[in-house]
Every structure is written in structure tokens, then in C-alpha cells.
Amino acid sequence: MAASSQSTVLVTGAGGRTGQIVFKKLKEKRDQYIARGLVRSEESKQKIGGADDVFIGDIKDAESIVPAVQGIDALVILTSAVPKMKPGFDPTKGGRPEFYFDDGAYPEQVDWIGQKNQIDAAKAAGVKHIVLVGSMGGTNPNHPLNSLGNGNILVWKRKAEEYLANSGVPYTIIRPGGLLDKDGGLRELIVGKDDELLGTETKTIPRADVAEVCVQALNYEETKFKAFDLASKPEGAGEPTKDFKALFSHITSRF
């Protein structure tokens, strides 16, 4: 294939558990994509190969991410604040663990300001498509995830999603359910909207399947200017999803 037929795609949060899988999948499709990664540290860069296609930057510092977005066609945003468990929790004594966020790594800083910086930088660079991975649960301000470390994580994620939807850039917002560290490609995937899947038995999905949907979303016009919830049936129930065009044709919601 001629080089001109390849899309240059930047994956941010490429050192994270889902980000690493997306980055690897894009690298494996060299005939279609030129993959770039953005990570926070040299340590993360080495973890995903340490090559020149991995940039180091801090999404909270708008200037530091500009080099990574120059000349890209698409951006896949997989950055997220991560709550940490306070030490000393003993599950044998009952009670619930307590969580906190590191200074400078609260959801408002990472999931709102950091994602806004990425959207602005990508828009300024003329990017043609932004895929943002958020989370189910954002319609409920009292969702338990919001109380973790007093971070209001889903509130800030939702604010970033809204900002993207109003940016004018073609976007795809993917809101997965609970993430499983299991093999992908073995389950039937389900799309929904407005957190309706949270009321069902099927509200989890392997990270590897989320990663595959991120990559597939780059290929189909049906995913542009759309937002959807994403989950999977249990392994063995239904047929593993292979036809992504058919899956995406069920998406009706712009937000």
C-alpha cells in the first residue's frame, strides 16, 4: 500500500492498561496506520517499546502535547485519573477501603483539563477524528465512582465528553462498562445509551474488546458524531462480534 493511504493515529495514555492494547493493535496494522503514543514518563515509554514514535508529555500542560499531535489524522484519548487505595485496609475486618488521588492527578485535572487540552491541540492541528474512551455511569451524579477519593470522576469525564461533542471535530465517544482483564474477540458486544445497560446483567467488557472497538471506530463513518455505551455478553453467550459495521449501525445517539 502507498504511504498516503495510511492514517497517523496518536494514542494518549498509551502506557495504561487499555492504551497499551490499542497502541499494539495499531502497530500490527502497519498497512493502515502509523501509530504514535503519548505517555507521561520515560519509564512508560520504555514499557511500550521506547521508540521515536512514543512521545513524552503531560496532558495538564497544553504546550507539552503539541509535538505529539502535529500531522496526525486521528486521536484516541485513553488518559484517565486513577484512584489509589489508602494503605492499611484489611478486608477480613469488614468495612470499605478508602481511596485517594495523588496531588496533580485528580479527575478535574486529568479527565477534564487534560482531555480539554488534548481536544484543543488536536483541533488546532486539523485532526479529522477523535475517539474518546469515557465510562458508563455518567448520567447519575450520585454514582458510587464519584465518591472515590472525593474525585467526582464521572462528572469530570462527562464534562470532557460534552466539550468534545461541541468541538466541531468528528468524534466517537465510547463509554464502556466495568473493565475486565480477559482475552478479547471471544464475546458478543452490545451497544447502548444513557446507561440503560447498567440495569442489566451485561455491564462489563474485556479491555481488549474496548481496544478493538477503538481501532474499528476509526474505519467507519457510522461512528462519527456518535456516543455509545459498550458492554459484552458472557463468554459463550451469543456469537463473538466480528461485523463491526453491523454493531455500529445500532448506535443512534449523538451524546
C-alpha positions as CSV (number, residue, x, y, z in Angstrom):
1,M,0.0,0.0,0.0
2,A,1.2,3.5,-0.7
3,A,2.1,5.5,2.4
4,S,-0.5,8.1,1.6
5,S,-3.3,5.5,2.4
6,Q,-2.1,5.2,6.0
7,S,-3.6,7.2,8.8
8,T,-1.4,8.6,11.5
9,V,-3.1,7.9,14.9
10,L,-2.0,9.2,18.2
11,V,-2.9,7.1,21.3
12,T,-2.7,9.1,24.6
13,G,-2.5,7.1,27.8
14,A,-0.5,4.6,25.7
15,G,1.2,3.3,28.8
16,G,-2.1,2.4,30.5
17,R,-3.7,-1.0,30.5
18,T,-6.2,-0.3,27.7
19,G,-3.9,2.2,25.9
20,Q,-1.1,-0.3,25.5
21,I,-3.5,-2.7,23.8
22,V,-4.8,0.0,21.4
23,F,-1.2,1.1,20.6
24,K,-0.2,-2.5,19.9
25,K,-3.2,-3.2,17.7
26,L,-2.5,-0.1,15.6
27,K,1.2,-1.1,15.3
28,E,0.1,-4.5,14.0
29,K,-1.9,-2.9,11.2
30,R,1.1,-1.2,9.6
31,D,-0.6,-1.2,6.1
32,Q,-3.4,1.0,7.6
33,Y,-1.9,3.0,10.4
34,I,1.1,4.9,11.5
35,A,0.8,4.6,15.3
36,R,2.1,7.2,17.8
37,G,1.9,7.0,21.6
38,L,1.9,9.7,24.3
39,V,3.0,8.7,27.8
40,R,3.9,10.6,31.0
41,S,7.4,9.3,31.7
42,E,10.5,7.7,30.2
43,E,9.6,4.6,32.2
44,S,6.2,4.3,30.5
45,K,7.9,5.0,27.1
46,Q,10.3,2.1,27.6
47,K,7.4,-0.2,28.7
48,I,5.9,0.2,25.2
49,G,9.0,-0.2,23.2
50,G,10.9,3.1,23.7
51,A,10.9,4.0,20.0
52,D,10.8,7.5,18.5
53,D,7.0,7.1,17.8
54,V,6.4,7.4,21.6
55,F,6.2,11.0,22.9
56,I,6.5,12.1,26.5
57,G,4.2,14.8,27.7
58,D,2.0,16.0,30.4
59,I,-1.7,16.4,29.3
60,K,-2.2,19.0,32.0
61,D,0.5,21.2,30.3
62,A,-1.0,22.1,26.9
63,E,2.3,23.0,25.3
64,S,3.9,19.7,26.1
65,I,1.5,17.7,24.0
66,V,1.7,19.9,20.8
67,P,4.6,18.0,19.2
68,A,2.8,14.6,19.5
69,V,-0.3,15.9,17.7
70,Q,1.5,17.5,14.7
71,G,0.5,15.8,11.5
72,I,-1.9,13.3,13.0
73,D,-5.2,12.2,11.3
74,A,-6.9,10.8,14.4
75,L,-6.5,10.9,18.1
76,V,-7.6,8.1,20.6
77,I,-7.9,9.5,24.1
78,L,-7.3,6.9,26.8
79,T,-6.0,9.1,29.6
80,S,-7.8,8.8,33.0
81,A,-7.2,9.7,36.6
82,V,-6.6,6.6,38.7
83,P,-7.8,6.4,42.3
84,K,-5.4,4.7,44.7
85,M,-6.3,2.7,47.8
86,K,-5.2,4.0,51.1
87,P,-2.8,1.6,52.8
88,G,-3.9,-0.3,55.9
89,F,-7.2,-1.7,54.5
90,D,-7.9,-5.2,55.9
91,P,-10.7,-7.0,54.1
92,T,-11.1,-9.5,56.9
93,K,-12.3,-6.7,59.3
94,G,-15.2,-5.7,57.1
95,G,-15.7,-2.1,56.1
96,R,-14.8,-0.5,52.9
97,P,-11.4,0.6,51.5
98,E,-10.7,4.3,51.2
99,F,-9.3,5.9,48.1
100,Y,-7.3,9.0,47.2
101,F,-5.7,10.7,44.2
102,D,-2.1,11.9,44.0
103,D,-1.6,15.6,44.0
104,G,-1.9,16.9,40.5
105,A,-3.7,13.7,39.4
106,Y,-7.3,14.5,40.4
107,P,-10.1,13.8,37.9
108,E,-10.7,17.5,37.4
109,Q,-7.1,18.0,36.3
110,V,-6.7,14.8,34.3
111,D,-10.2,13.9,33.0
112,W,-11.3,17.5,32.4
113,I,-8.4,19.9,31.9
114,G,-6.1,17.2,30.5
115,Q,-8.7,16.0,28.0
116,K,-9.7,19.5,27.0
117,N,-6.0,20.3,26.3
118,Q,-5.9,17.2,24.0
119,I,-9.1,18.1,22.2
120,D,-7.9,21.7,21.7
121,A,-4.4,20.7,20.5
122,A,-5.9,18.1,18.1
123,K,-8.4,20.6,16.7
124,A,-5.6,23.2,16.2
125,A,-3.6,20.5,14.3
126,G,-6.5,19.8,12.0
127,V,-7.2,16.3,13.2
128,K,-10.1,14.5,11.4
129,H,-11.4,12.2,14.1
130,I,-11.2,12.0,17.9
131,V,-12.1,8.8,19.7
132,L,-12.6,9.4,23.4
133,V,-13.0,6.5,25.9
134,G,-15.1,7.6,28.9
135,S,-17.2,5.4,31.2
136,M,-20.7,4.3,31.8
137,G,-22.4,5.8,34.8
138,G,-22.2,9.5,33.8
139,T,-25.9,10.1,33.8
140,N,-26.0,9.6,37.6
141,P,-24.3,12.3,39.6
142,N,-24.6,10.1,42.7
143,H,-22.8,7.1,41.1
144,P,-20.5,5.4,43.7
145,L,-17.5,6.0,41.5
146,N,-17.9,9.8,42.1
147,S,-17.3,9.3,45.8
148,L,-13.9,7.6,45.3
149,G,-11.3,10.0,46.8
150,N,-14.0,12.7,46.5
151,G,-12.9,13.0,42.9
152,N,-16.2,13.2,41.1
153,I,-14.5,11.3,38.3
154,L,-17.6,10.6,36.2
155,V,-18.7,14.2,36.5
156,W,-15.4,15.4,35.0
157,K,-15.3,12.7,32.3
158,R,-18.8,13.8,31.3
159,K,-17.8,17.4,31.1
160,A,-14.9,16.5,28.7
161,E,-17.2,14.3,26.6
162,E,-19.6,17.3,26.3
163,Y,-16.7,19.6,25.3
164,L,-15.7,17.1,22.6
165,A,-19.2,16.8,21.3
166,N,-19.4,20.6,21.0
167,S,-15.9,21.0,19.4
168,G,-16.9,20.6,15.8
169,V,-14.4,17.9,15.3
170,P,-15.8,14.5,14.2
171,Y,-15.9,12.4,17.4
172,T,-16.7,9.0,18.7
173,I,-17.4,8.7,22.5
174,I,-17.1,5.2,23.8
175,R,-18.4,4.6,27.3
176,P,-17.5,1.0,28.4
177,G,-18.9,-0.7,31.5
178,G,-16.7,-2.4,34.1
179,L,-13.3,-3.4,32.5
180,L,-12.2,-7.0,32.7
181,D,-8.6,-8.1,32.2
182,K,-9.6,-11.0,29.9
183,D,-9.0,-12.0,26.3
184,G,-10.8,-10.1,23.6
185,G,-12.6,-11.4,20.5
186,L,-14.5,-14.1,22.3
187,R,-17.7,-12.3,23.2
188,E,-20.8,-10.7,21.6
189,L,-20.6,-7.0,22.1
190,I,-23.6,-4.8,22.9
191,V,-24.0,-1.1,22.4
192,G,-26.5,1.0,24.4
193,K,-27.1,4.6,25.5
194,D,-27.9,6.6,28.6
195,D,-26.6,4.0,31.0
196,E,-29.5,1.7,30.2
197,L,-27.1,-1.3,30.2
198,L,-26.3,-0.7,33.9
199,G,-29.7,-2.1,34.7
200,T,-28.9,-5.4,33.0
201,E,-26.7,-8.4,33.7
202,T,-24.4,-7.4,30.9
203,K,-22.5,-4.4,32.1
204,T,-18.8,-5.5,31.8
205,I,-16.4,-5.9,29.0
206,P,-12.8,-7.0,28.5
207,R,-10.3,-4.2,27.9
208,A,-9.1,-6.0,24.8
209,D,-12.6,-5.7,23.3
210,V,-12.7,-2.0,24.2
211,A,-9.4,-1.6,22.4
212,E,-10.6,-3.4,19.3
213,V,-13.7,-1.1,19.2
214,C,-11.4,2.0,19.4
215,V,-9.5,0.8,16.4
216,Q,-12.6,-0.3,14.5
217,A,-14.3,3.0,15.2
218,L,-11.6,4.7,13.1
219,N,-12.8,2.8,10.0
220,Y,-16.5,3.6,9.8
221,E,-18.4,6.7,9.1
222,E,-21.2,5.3,11.3
223,T,-19.2,6.1,14.4
224,K,-18.7,9.8,13.7
225,F,-20.6,12.3,15.8
226,K,-21.9,9.5,17.9
227,A,-21.7,8.4,21.6
228,F,-22.5,4.9,22.9
229,D,-22.3,2.7,25.9
230,L,-20.4,-0.6,25.4
231,A,-20.6,-3.9,27.1
232,S,-20.4,-7.6,26.3
233,K,-22.3,-10.8,26.9
234,P,-20.6,-13.5,28.9
235,E,-18.2,-15.7,27.0
236,G,-20.2,-18.5,25.3
237,A,-23.5,-16.5,25.2
238,G,-24.2,-15.3,21.7
239,E,-21.7,-15.1,18.8
240,P,-18.4,-13.2,19.2
241,T,-18.7,-9.9,17.3
242,K,-16.9,-9.9,14.0
243,D,-19.0,-7.5,12.0
244,F,-18.3,-4.1,13.4
245,K,-20.2,-2.2,10.8
246,A,-23.4,-4.0,11.9
247,L,-22.6,-3.3,15.6
248,F,-22.0,0.4,14.9
249,S,-25.3,0.6,12.8
250,H,-27.2,0.2,16.1
251,I,-25.7,3.5,17.5
252,T,-28.3,6.3,17.4
253,S,-27.2,8.8,20.0
254,R,-25.1,11.9,19.3
255,F,-24.4,12.2,23.1
